[in-house]
Amino acid sequence: MPSAALSRLHTPSTYAWERPLLVHHVARICGISRRTVRWAAAQGLLKGFKEPGTPKIWRFWRRDVNTFLEKRAQEREARMQGCADN
């Protein structure tokens, strides 16, 4: 049974069993530092949110982390193509 905090965060595209990821989880998944995760979230590169009761703690949905990883892979591929063309 989801807690009240999770039910507040529930969106139509989110499953009830899905829990938001914390900064250190995202850092391990992406292979970047926790500081970089917070920076990317603050810049809007990585979609994240803060719960009203915890204004300092970023949280992330898995699908948003996957989207971020896909964008990074595409950017890396584009840079590699640019280097190969020169």
N, C-alpha and C positions, 0 to 999 in steps of 0.2 A: 504494500500500500504506500503510495507516494506521500511524502510529508507535505505540510502546508506550504513550506518554502518552495518545494518543487512544483506544486500545483499552481502557484502564482506564476512560475516561469514557464509553464506549459504553453506551447504554441501549437497550432494545428499540425505543423510538420514535425513535431517532436513526439517521440514515443514516451509513454508514462514511465517506462523503466530506464530511460536514458538520463543519466546524471550529467550535469555540466562538469567539464574538466577544469582543473586548477592550473595555474601558471606552470608549476613544475611538471605536470603531466604533459602539457603542450610542448614545453622545452625538450623533454625526452623524446616525444614523438617526432618533432621537427629537427632535432639535432642542433638546437641553438640554445643560447643562454636564457635564463629566466628574465634577465634585464632586457634582452632583445625582444622577447615575447611581449613584455609590458610596453616597450617602445612601439612595436608594430601595432598593438591594440590602440595605443594613444594616438597614433598617426592615422588610424583607420585602415591600415593594410590587412589587419587580422580582425575580423569581426568578433567582438567580445562584449560583455556587459558586467555591470556591478550590481549586486543586490542592494536594495534600499537599506537594509540593516547593516551591511558591511561595505561602506563606500570605498575602502582601499583595496579590496580583494577582487581581482578580475576573474571572470569565469568564461568558459568557451564551450560551444557545442562542437561535437566531433565533426559534423558535416562542414562547419566553418573552418576547422583546422584542415580538413582534407582539401577544401577549396583553396586555402592559403598555400598548401603544399603544391597543388597543381599549378597555381600561378607562378610560384617560385621556379618550378621545373620548366615552365614555358619561357620565363625570362632568361633562365640559364641557357636553354636551348637556343634562344634568339641571340644571346651574346656569343655563344659558340659558333653559330652560323656567321655572325658578323666578323669574328676573328678568322674564320676559314676563308671568307671572301677576300680578305685583305692580303 
